[in-house]
Amino acid sequence: PFVRTVEEFSFCHRRIKQAGLMDYSEFQLWIMAEVPSVLFLLPDYVKAGVQGISIGTNDLTQLLLAVDRDQANLGVGLDGRHPVVWQAIKQLITMAKKAQISCSICGQAPAQYPELIDLLVQWGITSISVDGSDLERTYQAIARAEQRLLLEAARHRIVD
């Protein structure tokens, strides 16, 4: 189910604590950031105990653009390259960095739109999750994006 409110998260957090899962140092409590309300409430989720987020691009795109992806005739407007979607992803990554929590991305967008990978790396994404069939291509795109960033940073140091 979607995590839509901090109260829902807090309820789940209490149940997880009661079950003893928080007693394990390697356990981390993350939420999926796929409902637009997370864009506005992420600092409150962090205060309530969220330790990381995973941006679900498929659902986030569907909900931001109000498109039913399961209806072929209505799914035409479902475009993960829409500026609103990329702005929301950037905002979530920026907010996660500011809150010092991990931020991952999953869904089809990174594999479907390789140009997004450059932006994700620039924005500071912690990890990218893709289907196994897209793994090698995505890995190569991440490596190229990181090399470009390092080269750009080195050029700035030389100029400065």
PLY file of the C-alpha trace (Angstrom):
ply
format ascii 1.0
element vertex 160
property float x
property float y
property float z
element edge 159
property int vertex1
property int vertex2
end_header
0.00 0.00 0.00
0.99 3.60 -0.54
2.40 5.55 2.40
0.25 8.66 2.17
0.53 10.30 5.56
3.02 10.60 8.40
0.36 9.14 10.70
0.20 5.96 8.58
3.97 5.72 8.69
4.03 6.29 12.47
1.50 3.49 12.95
3.70 1.11 10.92
6.83 2.33 12.70
5.28 1.47 16.08
4.34 -2.01 14.84
7.87 -2.58 13.50
9.35 -1.51 16.85
6.94 -3.84 18.68
8.08 -6.70 16.46
11.70 -5.99 17.48
13.00 -5.23 14.00
14.46 -1.89 15.06
16.71 -3.80 17.48
18.83 -5.01 14.55
21.52 -2.49 13.65
21.44 -3.46 9.99
17.67 -2.90 9.70
16.67 0.38 8.08
13.15 1.73 7.80
12.49 3.21 4.37
9.38 4.31 2.55
8.48 4.37 -1.10
8.27 7.95 -2.35
5.61 7.47 -4.96
2.72 9.54 -3.65
2.96 13.29 -4.31
2.30 14.10 -0.66
5.79 12.79 0.18
7.19 15.77 -1.75
5.67 18.05 0.85
6.03 15.89 3.95
9.47 14.27 3.65
10.98 16.31 6.53
8.08 15.19 8.73
8.61 11.55 7.72
12.28 11.85 8.63
11.37 13.30 12.03
9.03 10.34 12.49
11.86 7.88 11.81
12.24 7.33 8.06
15.83 6.33 7.32
15.66 6.25 3.53
13.37 6.60 0.55
12.99 4.78 -2.72
11.41 6.83 -5.47
8.91 4.67 -7.34
8.91 6.31 -10.77
6.02 4.33 -12.22
3.50 5.25 -9.53
4.90 8.74 -8.99
4.50 9.49 -12.70
0.99 8.05 -12.77
-0.12 10.02 -9.73
1.57 13.30 -10.66
0.07 13.26 -14.14
-3.29 11.73 -13.09
-3.00 9.00 -15.72
-4.33 5.46 -15.38
-1.46 3.35 -16.68
-3.61 0.22 -16.71
-6.03 1.66 -19.26
-4.40 1.51 -22.70
-6.45 4.39 -24.10
-5.83 6.57 -21.04
-2.16 5.65 -20.56
-1.10 7.74 -23.55
-0.17 10.67 -21.30
2.03 8.51 -19.07
5.46 9.94 -19.83
8.23 9.61 -17.26
10.11 12.41 -19.07
7.49 14.98 -18.19
9.16 18.03 -16.56
6.94 17.73 -13.50
8.11 14.17 -12.91
11.79 15.09 -13.21
11.31 18.13 -10.99
9.65 15.94 -8.35
12.49 13.40 -8.53
15.11 16.14 -8.19
13.24 17.65 -5.25
13.02 14.30 -3.45
16.75 13.62 -3.96
17.65 17.13 -2.77
15.44 16.80 0.29
16.86 13.37 1.13
20.42 14.71 0.88
19.51 17.64 3.13
17.98 15.23 5.65
21.05 12.97 5.36
19.06 9.87 4.44
19.59 7.45 1.58
17.66 7.94 -1.64
17.19 5.22 -4.22
15.12 5.13 -7.38
13.25 2.22 -8.88
10.80 1.77 -11.69
11.17 1.89 -15.42
12.27 5.51 -15.88
16.06 5.05 -15.45
16.12 2.22 -18.01
13.63 3.82 -20.40
15.25 7.25 -20.38
19.06 6.94 -20.14
19.38 10.75 -20.11
17.71 10.65 -16.69
20.67 8.69 -15.31
23.00 11.65 -15.92
20.63 13.87 -13.97
20.19 11.33 -11.16
23.95 11.13 -10.70
24.27 14.94 -10.80
21.49 15.31 -8.25
23.15 12.79 -5.90
21.02 9.65 -6.05
22.31 6.96 -3.67
21.34 3.96 -5.80
19.37 2.95 -8.87
17.33 -0.24 -9.04
16.45 -1.73 -12.44
15.34 -5.04 -13.94
18.12 -7.56 -14.50
17.82 -7.21 -18.27
18.66 -3.48 -17.94
21.49 -3.91 -15.46
24.55 -3.78 -17.76
23.25 -0.85 -19.82
22.32 1.08 -16.67
25.66 0.33 -15.02
27.50 1.67 -18.08
25.32 4.81 -18.15
26.04 5.45 -14.46
29.79 5.00 -15.02
29.73 7.46 -17.94
27.75 10.00 -15.90
30.16 9.72 -12.97
33.16 10.11 -15.29
31.63 13.27 -16.79
31.07 14.73 -13.33
34.62 13.94 -12.24
36.03 15.45 -15.43
33.91 18.57 -15.01
35.02 18.94 -11.37
38.68 18.53 -12.38
38.31 21.17 -15.09
36.81 23.60 -12.58
39.70 23.03 -10.18
42.21 23.77 -12.94
40.41 26.97 -13.92
39.99 28.14 -10.32
0 1
1 2
2 3
3 4
4 5
5 6
6 7
7 8
8 9
9 10
10 11
11 12
12 13
13 14
14 15
15 16
16 17
17 18
18 19
19 20
20 21
21 22
22 23
23 24
24 25
25 26
26 27
27 28
28 29
29 30
30 31
31 32
32 33
33 34
34 35
35 36
36 37
37 38
38 39
39 40
40 41
41 42
42 43
43 44
44 45
45 46
46 47
47 48
48 49
49 50
50 51
51 52
52 53
53 54
54 55
55 56
56 57
57 58
58 59
59 60
60 61
61 62
62 63
63 64
64 65
65 66
66 67
67 68
68 69
69 70
70 71
71 72
72 73
73 74
74 75
75 76
76 77
77 78
78 79
79 80
80 81
81 82
82 83
83 84
84 85
85 86
86 87
87 88
88 89
89 90
90 91
91 92
92 93
93 94
94 95
95 96
96 97
97 98
98 99
99 100
100 101
101 102
102 103
103 104
104 105
105 106
106 107
107 108
108 109
109 110
110 111
111 112
112 113
113 114
114 115
115 116
116 117
117 118
118 119
119 120
120 121
121 122
122 123
123 124
124 125
125 126
126 127
127 128
128 129
129 130
130 131
131 132
132 133
133 134
134 135
135 136
136 137
137 138
138 139
139 140
140 141
141 142
142 143
143 144
144 145
145 146
146 147
147 148
148 149
149 150
150 151
151 152
152 153
153 154
154 155
155 156
156 157
157 158
158 159
